Amino acid sequence: MKIDSKEDIRKYIFSQRKRLVFDEKKKMDELIYNSVINNRIFVNASVVFIYVSFNNEVDTHRIIEYALRLGKRVCVPRVINKQSGMKALFINSLSELVVSKFGILEPKDSENSSLPNEIDIAIIPGLAFDRIGGRIGYGGGFYDRFFSCGVCKKIALAYEFQMLKAIPMEKYDVLIDGVITEKDFIDFNI
């Protein structure tokens, strides 16, 4: 199967994630969780921006709860619309979230937001990554636009099978700073 285009890569990774067995996913999520909470960037962060996982994404619910217990300020994304993009909104609990029209848990309102330059670490989703900072998201460009002027560390969470040799990049694609998988933390800024 040829997987050179972003759309082909998205289809391929979606199919791979659908094949994940629950017990295996749970083990990989546990390894990633431990790697995140012990990562120096996370440990030293005061403000954490993190996606709220759904479907077969790497689980972030435990990371969010742990960060809140530590007293970190946690913000999560809320998509406003294609034109306005998304906001990073502070939360105090996962119970504050409601299911959006996209099926993702998001904050109910759009008050109390953070700017990208106020964030210490951004833990972001994606479908595929390479080892030099390339990322393929879901195709909306929300994260690329949000972080186009931000200076925080952008770390993706992924399963090892989501790591590809090379990602096709466009001029508007924002490079990430690292990826944490069940096997490794790949820091592109070393």
Summary of the structure (lengths in Angstrom):
residues: 190
radius of gyration: 15.6
end to end distance: 34.1
largest distance: 46.9
contacts: 568
relative contact order: 0.17
helix: 30%
strand: 25%
